[in-house]
Amino acid sequence: MQVQDIIERKLAGRFDLQHLEVINESSGHNVAPGSETHFKVVLVASDFQGQRLLARHRQVNEALSAELAGGVHALAVHTYTEGEWRDRFGEAPLSPPCLGGKASEQPKTGDQEAR
Amino acid sequence: MSEDILDTIKEQIEANPIILYMKGSPAAPQCGFSAQTVQCLVACGQRFAYVDILSNPEIRATLPQYANWPTFPQLYVSGELVGGCDIITEMFESGELEPLIKSAVEAA
């Protein structure tokens, strides 16, 4: 199974989702074609009601801890309640551009990158 | 986890009201997420400390376990983890970051 599918399944199993996007952004980075190293996830879930951003992100990081400890080098996380998502008209922020660091030479380390 | 490194990290976080653990330096960030976080902090107009984790591999290896936060950058304000690039950017855009940073500097 592809890492992208695993991430989707794990998040879907962990949260009461109204909306989920898992985007492989690896092609914008200094890695081989077809890599699954850089992801962005956008979650709209009722779980986030009344939770601060830090707590929301901790839950996402925990759900994907195996992936972050493995081949996933960077994870951008955007979390919203249904109301917050509506206020944004369904738009998540763009990830910043790569600055050329080579993920493949830094296994087990990441950018918002995981260690 | 080495006790010495843990002590170093604790001292850094306690001694500096605003400290960013990042890849590279504010003048020459080595990762887009670190660069964007620096931009938000600079725009808040207060001095901040930073640690380049690329040149401090022991801190890079230890801080994620200590903080229970797997990624970099990591911003600490008044001794507490605020978050990484996505959280800092969102707080900057919503106007929450600047007063938080300012009050941390004033309280220090």
Backbone of each chain as ProteinMPNN parsed JSONL, in Angstrom:
{"seq_chain_A": "MQVQDIIERKLAGRFDLQHLEVINESSGHNVAPGSETHFKVVLVASDFQGQRLLARHRQVNEALSAELAGGVHALAVHTYTEGEWRDRFGEAPLSPPCLGGKASEQPKTGDQEAR", "coords_chain_A": {"N_chain_A": [[0.843, -1.2, 0.0], [0.449, 2.24, -0.737], [2.147, 5.0, 0.827], [0.645, 7.298, 0.959], [-1.987, 6.297, 0.922], [-1.982, 4.907, 3.317], [-1.696, 6.978, 5.155], [-4.111, 8.331, 4.711], [-5.955, 6.372, 5.525], [-5.279, 6.035, 8.238], [-5.796, 8.566, 9.342], [-8.488, 8.815, 8.775], [-9.454, 6.819, 10.38], [-8.969, 7.785, 12.882], [-10.12, 10.283, 13.332], [-13.233, 12.132, 13.442], [-14.197, 12.838, 10.609], [-15.106, 15.545, 8.46], [-14.04, 16.385, 6.201], [-11.216, 15.571, 4.225], [-7.959, 15.981, 3.022], [-5.164, 14.587, 1.571], [-2.147, 15.364, 0.452], [0.436, 14.704, -1.734], [3.368, 16.268, -1.716], [5.874, 15.875, -2.569], [7.117, 16.119, -5.041], [7.854, 18.742, -5.314], [10.238, 18.962, -4.081], [13.679, 18.129, -3.211], [13.953, 15.315, -4.064], [13.775, 11.886, -5.279], [11.888, 11.183, -8.32], [8.464, 10.25, -7.863], [8.619, 9.858, -5.167], [7.57, 9.482, -1.708], [7.714, 11.481, 0.45], [7.201, 14.071, 1.349], [4.405, 15.504, 2.673], [1.175, 17.055, 2.726], [-1.481, 17.594, 4.902], [-4.921, 18.134, 5.199], [-7.407, 18.593, 7.439], [-10.77, 18.49, 8.321], [-12.639, 18.364, 11.07], [-14.912, 17.338, 13.619], [-13.757, 16.729, 15.991], [-11.959, 18.723, 16.638], [-13.184, 20.831, 17.793], [-13.137, 23.387, 20.154], [-10.496, 22.902, 20.761], [-7.069, 23.855, 21.054], [-4.589, 24.876, 18.588], [-2.127, 23.577, 19.009], [-2.81, 21.245, 20.423], [-4.433, 19.985, 18.553], [-2.635, 19.51, 16.438], [-0.871, 17.831, 17.733], [-2.378, 15.509, 18.01], [-2.673, 14.729, 15.336], [-0.001, 14.292, 14.661], [0.503, 12.166, 16.399], [-1.202, 10.201, 15.386], [0.09, 9.661, 13.039], [2.577, 8.772, 13.754], [4.235, 6.569, 13.205], [4.741, 6.827, 10.488], [6.035, 9.302, 10.437], [8.301, 8.673, 11.824], [9.441, 7.062, 10.062], [9.671, 6.99, 6.625], [8.5, 9.44, 5.992], [9.293, 12.688, 5.584], [8.577, 15.355, 5.75], [5.784, 17.107, 7.014], [3.061, 18.969, 6.494], [0.498, 20.456, 8.338], [-2.906, 21.129, 8.54], [-5.639, 22.103, 10.314], [-9.093, 22.144, 10.937], [-12.27, 23.144, 12.315], [-15.655, 22.489, 11.319], [-16.965, 24.95, 11.082], [-14.805, 26.783, 11.014], [-13.625, 26.014, 8.646], [-15.592, 26.627, 6.809], [-15.557, 29.387, 7.108], [-13.176, 29.922, 5.866], [-13.752, 29.51, 3.308], [-13.242, 26.98, 2.317], [-10.477, 26.768, 1.749], [-7.163, 25.771, 2.11], [-3.957, 26.812, 3.454], [-1.058, 27.39, 1.332], [1.88, 25.317, 1.094], [5.222, 26.239, 2.087], [7.875, 27.035, -0.313], [10.416, 24.686, -1.363], [13.797, 24.821, -0.123], [15.93, 23.578, -1.101], [17.273, 21.7, 0.499], [18.405, 18.367, 1.031], [16.4, 15.734, 1.335], [16.817, 13.015, 1.174], [19.305, 12.546, 2.132], [19.055, 12.744, 4.751], [17.89, 10.739, 6.546], [15.354, 9.896, 8.893], [15.163, 12.396, 9.813], [13.634, 15.549, 9.718], [11.75, 18.129, 8.08], [9.483, 20.178, 9.134], [8.745, 19.459, 9.064], [9.966, 16.465, 9.796], [12.036, 15.37, 12.426]], "CA_chain_A": [[0.0, 0.0, 0.0], [1.212, 3.479, -0.796], [2.157, 5.776, 2.067], [-0.491, 8.222, 0.888], [-3.197, 5.55, 1.318], [-1.861, 4.594, 4.746], [-1.982, 8.224, 5.877], [-5.558, 8.575, 4.605], [-6.666, 5.403, 6.369], [-5.026, 6.289, 9.664], [-6.497, 9.785, 9.758], [-9.931, 8.533, 8.719], [-9.765, 5.959, 11.511], [-8.695, 8.47, 14.14], [-10.916, 11.501, 13.499], [-14.593, 12.193, 12.905], [-13.877, 13.789, 9.539], [-16.06, 16.067, 7.488], [-13.282, 16.608, 4.975], [-9.806, 15.168, 4.352], [-7.093, 16.009, 1.842], [-3.779, 14.185, 1.775], [-1.505, 15.779, -0.792], [1.858, 14.381, -1.828], [4.064, 17.444, -2.24], [7.281, 15.48, -2.705], [7.705, 16.507, -6.333], [8.402, 20.089, -5.198], [11.428, 18.909, -3.239], [14.886, 17.547, -3.781], [13.897, 13.861, -3.881], [13.583, 11.154, -6.536], [10.511, 11.162, -8.817], [7.635, 9.195, -7.289], [8.869, 9.725, -3.729], [6.492, 9.798, -0.765], [8.478, 12.022, 1.577], [6.653, 15.354, 1.789], [2.947, 15.487, 2.572], [0.351, 18.071, 3.388], [-2.793, 17.048, 5.237], [-5.943, 19.114, 5.577], [-8.465, 17.855, 8.122], [-11.9, 19.195, 8.914], [-13.179, 17.335, 11.959], [-15.608, 17.842, 14.806], [-12.848, 16.507, 17.126], [-11.135, 19.903, 16.923], [-13.99, 21.847, 18.474], [-12.657, 23.756, 21.483], [-9.09, 22.529, 20.972], [-6.077, 24.767, 20.506], [-3.855, 24.307, 17.452], [-1.084, 22.661, 19.464], [-3.441, 19.96, 20.756], [-4.891, 19.376, 17.293], [-1.48, 18.995, 15.692], [-0.305, 16.687, 18.468], [-3.175, 14.316, 17.676], [-2.331, 14.315, 13.97], [1.35, 13.727, 14.73], [0.425, 10.854, 17.054], [-1.84, 9.247, 14.462], [1.032, 9.349, 11.953], [3.916, 8.7, 14.35], [5.06, 5.557, 12.528], [5.15, 7.381, 9.198], [7.0, 10.372, 10.691], [9.548, 8.055, 12.27], [9.965, 6.316, 8.924], [10.079, 7.667, 5.401], [7.889, 10.751, 5.771], [10.293, 13.669, 6.02], [7.931, 16.639, 6.029], [4.332, 17.022, 7.115], [2.34, 20.21, 6.763], [-0.774, 20.07, 8.964], [-3.903, 22.198, 8.633], [-6.783, 21.504, 11.008], [-10.213, 23.076, 11.069], [-13.62, 22.672, 12.596], [-16.504, 22.736, 10.147], [-17.212, 26.385, 11.012], [-13.571, 27.454, 10.57], [-13.428, 25.654, 7.239], [-16.564, 27.407, 6.049], [-15.076, 30.77, 7.118], [-12.042, 30.039, 4.921], [-14.291, 29.138, 1.987], [-12.66, 25.71, 1.879], [-9.117, 26.915, 1.208], [-6.061, 25.592, 3.044], [-2.77, 27.559, 3.018], [-0.046, 26.694, 0.532], [3.126, 25.015, 1.79], [6.322, 27.065, 1.587], [8.701, 26.364, -1.314], [11.636, 23.995, -0.927], [15.009, 25.625, -0.234], [16.996, 22.77, -1.699], [17.827, 20.689, 1.386], [18.208, 17.066, 0.429], [15.761, 14.863, 2.318], [17.31, 11.641, 1.087], [20.55, 12.417, 2.903], [18.757, 12.974, 6.159], [16.837, 9.856, 7.003], [14.943, 10.043, 10.292], [15.166, 13.785, 10.215], [12.727, 16.172, 8.782], [11.293, 19.491, 8.188], [8.144, 20.327, 9.63], [9.889, 18.626, 8.795], [10.209, 15.524, 10.874], [13.435, 15.348, 12.862]], "C_chain_A": [[0.876, 1.246, 0.0], [1.1, 4.236, 0.524], [0.961, 6.723, 2.1], [-1.786, 7.54, 1.359], [-3.176, 5.248, 2.815], [-2.215, 5.828, 5.577], [-3.491, 8.499, 5.865], [-6.33, 7.649, 5.535], [-6.506, 5.709, 7.847], [-5.779, 7.524, 10.148], [-8.008, 9.55, 9.774], [-10.356, 7.675, 9.908], [-9.685, 6.673, 12.851], [-9.657, 9.63, 14.409], [-12.314, 11.339, 12.902], [-14.586, 13.266, 11.807], [-15.092, 14.243, 8.752], [-15.378, 16.258, 6.138], [-11.835, 16.192, 5.222], [-9.111, 15.325, 3.005], [-5.717, 15.55, 2.279], [-3.068, 14.42, 0.452], [-0.022, 15.446, -0.739], [2.563, 15.554, -2.502], [5.534, 17.142, -2.524], [7.92, 15.999, -3.987], [8.275, 17.92, -6.305], [9.719, 20.125, -4.44], [12.534, 18.106, -3.899], [14.948, 16.037, -3.535], [13.597, 13.202, -5.224], [12.122, 11.225, -6.985], [9.725, 10.002, -8.207], [7.822, 9.005, -5.797], [7.611, 10.026, -2.918], [7.128, 10.294, 0.532], [7.852, 13.276, 2.166], [5.144, 15.355, 1.576], [2.334, 16.717, 3.233], [-0.991, 17.423, 3.681], [-3.712, 18.173, 5.686], [-7.104, 18.326, 6.177], [-9.541, 18.819, 8.616], [-12.625, 18.15, 9.754], [-13.843, 17.96, 13.179], [-14.749, 17.648, 16.055], [-12.158, 17.798, 17.57], [-11.887, 21.015, 17.644], [-13.42, 22.123, 19.86], [-11.21, 23.391, 21.767], [-8.168, 23.56, 20.353], [-5.284, 24.05, 19.41], [-2.82, 23.28, 17.897], [-1.663, 21.274, 19.742], [-3.91, 19.243, 19.491], [-3.724, 18.742, 16.545], [-0.848, 17.799, 16.396], [-1.062, 15.397, 18.114], [-2.856, 13.797, 16.276], [-0.945, 13.66, 13.962], [1.332, 12.334, 15.351], [-0.158, 9.806, 16.111], [-0.851, 8.786, 13.389], [2.457, 9.141, 12.477], [4.812, 7.689, 13.645], [5.594, 6.101, 11.202], [6.216, 8.463, 9.394], [8.338, 9.818, 11.156], [10.204, 7.289, 11.119], [10.311, 7.23, 7.756], [9.495, 9.047, 5.181], [8.765, 11.829, 6.43], [9.642, 14.99, 6.416], [6.423, 16.465, 6.034], [3.777, 18.402, 7.443], [0.948, 19.821, 7.245], [-1.695, 21.286, 9.052], [-5.197, 21.602, 9.169], [-7.881, 22.535, 11.219], [-11.446, 22.365, 11.626], [-14.458, 23.005, 11.357], [-16.745, 24.243, 9.96], [-16.001, 27.158, 10.513], [-13.322, 27.215, 9.089], [-14.375, 26.462, 6.345], [-16.097, 28.866, 5.965], [-13.925, 30.99, 6.141], [-12.483, 29.737, 3.494], [-13.602, 27.894, 1.426], [-11.283, 25.804, 1.275], [-8.091, 26.701, 2.318], [-4.843, 26.361, 2.529], [-1.842, 26.707, 2.154], [1.16, 26.393, 1.409], [4.236, 25.904, 1.229], [7.171, 26.298, 0.571], [9.918, 25.702, -0.688], [12.814, 24.943, -1.052], [16.195, 24.768, -0.634], [17.628, 21.738, -0.812], [17.499, 19.312, 0.849], [17.669, 16.08, 1.448], [16.401, 13.489, 2.338], [18.597, 11.439, 1.874], [20.3, 12.544, 4.395], [17.653, 12.042, 6.627], [16.568, 10.09, 8.49], [14.982, 11.49, 10.738], [14.278, 14.514, 9.264], [12.525, 17.629, 9.006], [9.912, 19.331, 8.724], [7.468, 19.169, 9.135], [10.118, 17.797, 10.029], [11.683, 15.567, 11.183], [14.392, 15.373, 11.704]], "O_chain_A": [[1.914, 1.291, 0.66], [0.104, 4.13, 1.239], [0.344, 6.921, 3.146], [-2.575, 8.13, 2.097], [-4.201, 5.32, 3.493], [-2.937, 5.737, 6.569], [-4.071, 8.855, 6.891], [-7.241, 8.08, 6.242], [-7.467, 5.652, 8.614], [-6.337, 7.522, 11.245], [-8.714, 10.022, 10.666], [-11.483, 7.789, 10.389], [-10.264, 6.221, 13.839], [-9.974, 9.928, 15.561], [-12.544, 10.534, 11.999], [-14.919, 14.427, 12.043], [-15.978, 13.455, 8.422], [-16.021, 16.291, 5.089], [-11.291, 16.432, 6.301], [-9.61, 14.863, 1.978], [-5.165, 16.067, 3.251], [-3.353, 13.756, -0.545], [0.687, 15.854, 0.181], [2.383, 15.804, -3.694], [6.338, 18.057, -2.698], [9.117, 16.284, -4.021], [9.085, 18.277, -7.161], [10.26, 21.201, -4.185], [12.368, 17.503, -4.959], [15.868, 15.541, -2.885], [13.214, 13.871, -6.183], [11.219, 11.315, -6.154], [10.254, 8.901, -8.052], [7.246, 8.086, -5.214], [6.71, 10.728, -3.376], [7.085, 9.625, 1.564], [7.965, 13.514, 3.368], [4.663, 15.223, 0.451], [2.894, 17.317, 4.15], [-1.575, 16.775, 2.812], [-3.318, 19.048, 6.457], [-7.712, 17.494, 5.503], [-9.244, 19.832, 9.25], [-13.159, 17.175, 9.225], [-13.389, 18.98, 13.698], [-14.97, 18.314, 17.067], [-11.813, 17.948, 18.742], [-11.296, 22.015, 18.053], [-13.24, 21.199, 20.653], [-10.742, 23.552, 22.894], [-8.437, 24.081, 19.271], [-5.292, 22.824, 19.304], [-2.647, 22.243, 17.256], [-1.086, 20.259, 19.351], [-3.791, 18.022, 19.386], [-3.802, 17.604, 16.084], [-0.354, 16.873, 15.752], [-0.459, 14.338, 17.942], [-2.779, 12.589, 16.052], [-0.74, 12.617, 13.341], [2.041, 11.434, 14.903], [0.323, 8.676, 16.044], [-0.941, 7.663, 12.893], [3.425, 9.312, 11.737], [6.013, 7.919, 13.499], [6.747, 5.867, 10.841], [7.177, 8.543, 8.629], [9.385, 10.419, 10.913], [11.374, 6.917, 11.197], [11.141, 8.13, 7.883], [9.936, 9.765, 4.283], [8.943, 11.864, 7.647], [10.118, 15.666, 7.328], [5.855, 15.777, 5.185], [3.998, 18.932, 8.532], [0.292, 18.969, 6.646], [-1.312, 22.334, 9.571], [-5.781, 20.707, 8.556], [-7.616, 23.664, 11.633], [-11.637, 21.163, 11.437], [-14.004, 23.721, 10.464], [-16.733, 24.75, 8.838], [-16.131, 28.071, 9.698], [-12.866, 28.104, 8.371], [-13.996, 26.918, 5.266], [-16.213, 29.508, 4.921], [-13.721, 32.1, 5.649], [-11.661, 29.716, 2.578], [-13.403, 27.772, 0.217], [-10.936, 25.022, 0.389], [-8.142, 27.371, 3.349], [-4.695, 26.55, 1.321], [-1.841, 25.479, 2.234], [1.437, 27.125, 2.359], [4.209, 26.28, 0.057], [7.195, 25.067, 0.582], [10.387, 26.106, 0.376], [12.854, 25.773, -1.96], [17.342, 25.198, -0.514], [18.449, 20.952, -1.286], [16.43, 19.108, 0.273], [18.402, 15.637, 2.331], [16.515, 12.866, 3.394], [18.945, 10.316, 2.24], [21.227, 12.459, 5.201], [16.595, 12.5, 7.059], [17.475, 10.443, 9.244], [14.846, 11.775, 11.928], [14.176, 14.131, 8.099], [13.027, 18.253, 9.94], [9.337, 18.244, 8.671], [6.475, 18.469, 8.94], [10.41, 18.292, 11.118], [12.499, 15.779, 10.286], [15.606, 15.358, 11.906]]}, "seq_chain_B": "MSEDILDTIKEQIEANPIILYMKGSPAAPQCGFSAQTVQCLVACGQRFAYVDILSNPEIRATLPQYANWPTFPQLYVSGELVGGCDIITEMFESGELEPLIKSAVEAA", "coords_chain_B": {"N_chain_B": [[18.26, 9.285, 25.642], [20.419, 11.903, 26.203], [21.432, 13.228, 29.309], [22.882, 15.58, 29.6], [22.409, 16.959, 27.222], [19.684, 17.319, 27.413], [19.603, 19.035, 29.637], [20.891, 21.233, 28.529], [19.046, 21.991, 26.557], [16.818, 22.619, 28.16], [17.867, 24.79, 29.6], [18.299, 26.61, 27.519], [15.69, 27.107, 26.655], [14.549, 28.154, 28.937], [16.113, 30.42, 29.383], [15.672, 32.121, 27.285], [13.154, 34.216, 26.219], [11.94, 34.064, 23.734], [12.522, 31.578, 21.524], [13.721, 29.917, 18.71], [13.944, 26.814, 17.253], [15.506, 25.714, 14.47], [16.134, 24.974, 10.949], [19.141, 25.86, 9.692], [19.992, 29.384, 9.683], [18.367, 32.488, 10.717], [19.126, 34.352, 8.771], [19.949, 32.73, 6.735], [18.073, 30.453, 6.09], [17.555, 26.901, 5.891], [15.435, 25.491, 4.967], [12.14, 25.509, 3.722], [9.983, 25.651, 5.517], [11.165, 26.501, 7.89], [12.102, 28.982, 6.994], [9.737, 30.373, 6.465], [8.624, 30.544, 9.01], [10.517, 32.149, 10.326], [10.122, 34.526, 8.899], [7.564, 35.281, 9.813], [8.146, 35.728, 12.527], [10.083, 37.772, 12.423], [8.523, 39.79, 11.387], [7.037, 40.427, 13.569], [8.625, 42.048, 15.023], [10.328, 41.782, 17.282], [13.323, 40.912, 19.061], [14.75, 37.656, 18.756], [15.933, 34.474, 19.939], [17.821, 31.811, 18.388], [18.391, 28.38, 17.451], [20.409, 26.535, 15.395], [19.569, 23.558, 14.182], [20.77, 21.923, 12.369], [23.48, 22.241, 12.663], [23.707, 21.357, 15.191], [23.513, 18.427, 15.934], [22.922, 16.749, 18.123], [21.03, 18.071, 19.641], [19.068, 18.166, 17.722], [18.407, 15.483, 17.607], [17.412, 14.982, 20.127], [15.52, 16.899, 21.028], [12.903, 16.472, 19.76], [11.893, 14.222, 21.186], [11.896, 15.137, 23.819], [10.095, 17.264, 23.623], [7.887, 16.019, 22.686], [7.198, 16.337, 20.0], [7.387, 15.956, 16.655], [8.675, 17.338, 14.584], [10.564, 19.955, 12.859], [10.539, 23.471, 12.071], [10.546, 24.492, 15.626], [8.905, 26.581, 17.823], [9.423, 28.263, 20.845], [7.882, 30.075, 23.393], [8.146, 32.02, 26.225], [9.013, 29.746, 27.628], [7.346, 27.735, 26.745], [6.209, 25.387, 24.283], [4.993, 26.61, 21.299], [4.436, 25.904, 18.684], [4.845, 24.604, 15.289], [5.711, 25.529, 11.907], [3.184, 25.732, 10.528], [1.344, 26.349, 12.554], [2.449, 28.702, 13.65], [2.353, 30.399, 11.44], [-0.398, 30.513, 11.023], [-1.213, 31.721, 13.417], [0.104, 34.133, 13.184], [-1.178, 35.257, 10.97], [-3.753, 35.501, 11.963], [-3.388, 37.434, 13.803], [-2.665, 36.819, 16.388], [-0.073, 36.204, 17.088], [1.767, 38.382, 17.329], [1.023, 39.979, 19.704], [1.433, 37.968, 21.632], [4.189, 37.438, 21.467], [5.185, 39.954, 22.076], [4.295, 40.376, 24.708], [5.689, 38.382, 25.971], [8.328, 39.228, 25.73], [8.213, 41.578, 27.197], [7.631, 40.615, 29.713], [9.904, 39.288, 30.382]], "CA_chain_B": [[18.375, 10.75, 25.711], [21.52, 12.322, 27.069], [21.015, 14.197, 30.337], [23.549, 16.856, 29.334], [21.714, 17.657, 26.135], [18.394, 17.744, 27.973], [19.856, 20.223, 30.464], [21.185, 22.345, 27.606], [17.784, 22.416, 25.942], [16.004, 23.286, 29.196], [18.475, 26.101, 29.873], [18.043, 27.51, 26.377], [14.269, 27.477, 26.607], [14.274, 29.007, 30.1], [16.879, 31.67, 29.351], [15.258, 32.98, 26.172], [11.685, 34.296, 26.152], [11.523, 33.605, 22.402], [13.62, 30.814, 20.924], [13.298, 29.115, 17.565], [14.811, 25.721, 16.792], [15.25, 25.764, 13.03], [17.172, 24.48, 10.042], [19.876, 27.019, 9.207], [19.908, 30.589, 10.506], [17.36, 33.408, 10.174], [19.64, 34.994, 7.554], [20.115, 31.717, 5.688], [17.317, 29.242, 6.451], [17.841, 25.778, 4.996], [14.205, 24.753, 4.721], [11.056, 26.451, 3.481], [9.155, 25.804, 6.717], [11.928, 27.358, 8.809], [12.146, 30.326, 6.41], [8.432, 31.022, 6.628], [8.469, 30.838, 10.435], [11.37, 33.311, 10.589], [9.441, 35.704, 8.338], [6.49, 35.662, 10.742], [8.748, 36.256, 13.753], [10.713, 39.061, 12.115], [7.434, 40.75, 11.179], [6.52, 40.811, 14.891], [9.461, 43.169, 15.45], [11.07, 41.59, 18.542], [14.505, 40.048, 18.92], [14.533, 36.281, 19.206], [17.084, 33.573, 19.886], [17.586, 30.644, 17.544], [19.38, 27.305, 17.447], [20.44, 25.824, 14.116], [19.646, 22.131, 14.535], [21.643, 21.225, 11.418], [24.839, 22.235, 13.211], [23.622, 20.787, 16.543], [22.806, 17.16, 15.714], [22.421, 16.127, 19.367], [19.773, 18.754, 19.964], [18.117, 17.712, 16.71], [17.978, 14.122, 17.923], [16.829, 14.897, 21.476], [14.382, 17.8, 21.256], [11.584, 15.901, 19.431], [11.427, 13.345, 22.269], [11.645, 15.985, 24.984], [8.93, 18.113, 23.385], [6.836, 15.211, 22.085], [6.84, 17.057, 18.772], [8.338, 15.242, 15.792], [9.179, 18.08, 13.42], [11.159, 21.288, 12.99], [10.953, 24.242, 13.245], [9.758, 24.532, 16.859], [9.008, 27.882, 18.493], [9.088, 28.317, 22.273], [7.664, 31.418, 23.93], [8.033, 31.967, 27.693], [9.245, 28.397, 28.111], [6.36, 26.751, 26.26], [6.118, 25.15, 22.853], [3.82, 27.206, 20.644], [4.136, 25.043, 17.546], [5.718, 24.64, 14.13], [5.466, 26.537, 10.869], [1.766, 25.928, 10.196], [0.689, 27.014, 13.686], [2.98, 30.072, 13.764], [1.814, 31.173, 10.315], [-1.827, 30.759, 11.251], [-1.323, 32.693, 14.511], [0.546, 35.438, 12.657], [-2.217, 35.792, 10.089], [-4.946, 35.848, 12.739], [-3.048, 38.547, 14.695], [-2.402, 36.34, 17.753], [1.348, 35.987, 17.372], [2.484, 39.591, 17.729], [0.851, 40.284, 21.136], [2.039, 36.896, 22.438], [5.632, 37.671, 21.442], [5.45, 41.214, 22.75], [4.117, 40.241, 26.155], [6.771, 37.514, 26.456], [9.528, 40.059, 25.842], [8.007, 42.526, 28.29], [7.623, 39.89, 30.994], [11.225, 38.684, 30.626]], "C_chain_B": [[19.483, 11.144, 26.679], [21.054, 13.406, 28.04], [21.616, 15.567, 30.072], [22.802, 17.655, 28.284], [20.355, 18.154, 26.619], [18.545, 19.006, 28.808], [20.115, 21.442, 29.593], [19.899, 22.895, 27.008], [16.932, 23.178, 26.954], [16.541, 24.672, 29.5], [18.18, 27.09, 28.755], [16.607, 28.019, 26.394], [13.901, 28.39, 27.778], [14.909, 30.381, 29.971], [16.382, 32.643, 28.285], [13.735, 33.013, 26.046], [11.134, 33.861, 24.794], [12.702, 32.861, 21.802], [13.064, 29.871, 19.859], [14.359, 28.064, 17.25], [14.506, 25.507, 15.316], [16.384, 25.128, 12.237], [17.848, 25.67, 9.39], [19.729, 28.18, 10.17], [18.826, 31.493, 9.931], [17.826, 34.077, 8.874], [19.756, 33.998, 6.401], [19.405, 30.426, 6.085], [17.532, 28.137, 5.421], [16.598, 24.964, 4.664], [13.075, 25.765, 4.613], [10.198, 26.701, 4.708], [9.855, 26.702, 7.743], [11.935, 28.798, 8.302], [10.839, 31.073, 6.657], [8.188, 31.404, 8.093], [9.289, 32.063, 10.83], [10.698, 34.58, 10.078], [8.342, 36.203, 9.274], [7.068, 36.321, 11.985], [9.354, 37.628, 13.52], [9.639, 40.141, 11.991], [6.831, 41.202, 12.508], [7.418, 41.838, 15.57], [10.185, 43.009, 16.78], [12.282, 40.696, 18.262], [14.164, 38.64, 19.392], [15.821, 35.477, 19.083], [16.774, 32.436, 18.92], [18.699, 29.628, 17.753], [19.274, 26.621, 16.092], [20.622, 24.334, 14.4], [20.517, 21.349, 13.549], [23.081, 21.195, 11.933], [24.861, 21.761, 14.665], [22.868, 19.456, 16.505], [22.268, 16.512, 16.991], [21.112, 16.763, 19.804], [18.689, 18.291, 18.995], [17.563, 16.329, 17.052], [17.164, 14.062, 19.212], [15.547, 15.719, 21.634], [13.022, 17.191, 20.883], [11.025, 14.983, 20.524], [11.036, 14.168, 23.49], [10.316, 16.738, 24.83], [7.7, 17.306, 22.978], [6.272, 15.915, 20.841], [7.848, 16.625, 17.714], [9.063, 16.082, 14.747], [9.845, 19.404, 13.808], [10.641, 22.172, 11.857], [10.03, 24.054, 14.452], [9.982, 25.885, 17.524], [8.56, 27.758, 19.947], [8.959, 29.764, 22.699], [7.39, 31.282, 25.426], [8.099, 30.521, 28.194], [8.294, 27.337, 27.595], [6.381, 26.623, 24.744], [4.833, 25.773, 22.307], [3.441, 26.372, 19.422], [5.183, 25.154, 16.459], [5.245, 25.665, 13.119], [3.984, 26.79, 10.627], [1.036, 26.689, 11.296], [1.144, 28.465, 13.778], [2.4, 30.95, 12.649], [0.343, 31.512, 10.545], [-2.032, 31.8, 12.355], [-0.894, 34.084, 14.063], [-0.585, 36.06, 11.836], [-3.478, 36.199, 10.858], [-4.674, 36.99, 13.718], [-2.744, 38.123, 16.121], [-0.927, 36.351, 18.108], [2.021, 37.235, 17.941], [2.271, 39.94, 19.2], [1.462, 39.22, 22.054], [3.543, 37.131, 22.585], [5.982, 38.919, 22.261], [5.34, 41.057, 24.267], [5.196, 39.335, 26.743], [8.046, 38.318, 26.658], [9.393, 41.015, 27.027], [8.083, 41.852, 29.648], [9.011, 39.379, 31.363], [12.139, 39.628, 31.396]], "O_chain_B": [[19.467, 10.75, 27.846], [20.382, 14.364, 27.656], [20.966, 16.592, 30.283], [22.588, 18.858, 28.427], [19.927, 19.258, 26.284], [17.736, 19.929, 28.712], [19.629, 22.538, 29.873], [19.689, 24.107, 26.959], [16.392, 24.242, 26.651], [15.772, 25.623, 29.643], [17.854, 28.251, 29.003], [16.346, 29.203, 26.176], [13.06, 29.279, 27.646], [14.331, 31.385, 30.389], [16.637, 33.845, 28.368], [13.099, 31.988, 25.801], [10.015, 33.357, 24.701], [13.765, 33.445, 21.593], [12.093, 29.146, 20.073], [15.522, 28.389, 17.01], [13.382, 25.161, 14.952], [17.438, 24.794, 12.776], [17.222, 26.407, 8.628], [19.382, 27.989, 11.336], [18.404, 31.303, 8.79], [17.018, 34.338, 7.983], [19.672, 34.379, 5.233], [20.054, 29.423, 6.382], [17.671, 28.405, 4.228], [16.706, 23.858, 4.132], [13.057, 26.764, 5.333], [9.734, 27.82, 4.928], [9.225, 27.547, 8.379], [11.791, 29.732, 9.091], [10.838, 32.252, 7.011], [7.616, 32.456, 8.379], [8.814, 32.917, 11.579], [10.709, 35.604, 10.762], [8.208, 37.406, 9.497], [6.56, 37.341, 12.449], [9.164, 38.542, 14.322], [9.831, 41.271, 12.44], [6.183, 42.247, 12.568], [7.031, 42.434, 16.575], [10.619, 44.005, 17.359], [12.268, 39.853, 17.365], [13.377, 38.463, 20.323], [16.677, 35.759, 18.244], [15.61, 32.132, 18.662], [19.803, 29.97, 18.177], [18.197, 26.184, 15.686], [21.699, 23.901, 14.809], [20.954, 20.239, 13.853], [23.817, 20.243, 11.674], [25.915, 21.762, 15.301], [21.735, 19.36, 16.977], [21.264, 15.801, 16.945], [20.202, 16.082, 20.277], [17.546, 18.056, 19.386], [16.39, 16.045, 16.811], [16.318, 13.182, 19.369], [14.604, 15.285, 22.294], [12.061, 17.379, 21.629], [9.817, 14.968, 20.761], [9.999, 13.939, 24.112], [9.526, 16.836, 25.769], [6.593, 17.843, 22.931], [5.062, 16.061, 20.667], [9.04, 16.896, 17.854], [9.976, 15.585, 14.088], [9.702, 19.893, 14.929], [10.332, 21.662, 10.78], [8.915, 23.543, 14.339], [11.122, 26.285, 17.759], [7.489, 27.232, 20.248], [9.826, 30.586, 22.403], [6.513, 30.523, 25.84], [7.336, 30.125, 29.075], [8.411, 26.167, 27.959], [6.546, 27.604, 24.02], [3.735, 25.497, 22.792], [2.258, 26.158, 19.158], [6.26, 25.715, 16.663], [4.468, 26.563, 13.446], [3.565, 27.943, 10.531], [0.215, 27.562, 11.018], [0.322, 29.362, 13.965], [2.009, 32.093, 12.884], [-0.102, 32.633, 10.299], [-2.911, 32.655, 12.252], [-1.453, 35.088, 14.502], [-0.905, 37.238, 11.991], [-4.184, 37.125, 10.458], [-5.59, 37.47, 14.386], [-2.578, 38.98, 16.989], [-0.561, 36.49, 19.275], [2.759, 37.152, 18.922], [3.253, 40.18, 19.902], [1.955, 39.544, 23.134], [4.096, 37.036, 23.681], [6.944, 38.929, 23.029], [6.188, 41.545, 25.015], [5.578, 39.508, 27.901], [8.763, 38.118, 27.639], [10.351, 41.231, 27.769], [8.546, 42.448, 30.621], [9.269, 39.071, 32.527], [13.284, 39.28, 31.685]]}, "name": "protein", "num_of_chains": 2, "seq": "MQVQDIIERKLAGRFDLQHLEVINESSGHNVAPGSETHFKVVLVASDFQGQRLLARHRQVNEALSAELAGGVHALAVHTYTEGEWRDRFGEAPLSPPCLGGKASEQPKTGDQEARMSEDILDTIKEQIEANPIILYMKGSPAAPQCGFSAQTVQCLVACGQRFAYVDILSNPEIRATLPQYANWPTFPQLYVSGELVGGCDIITEMFESGELEPLIKSAVEAA"}
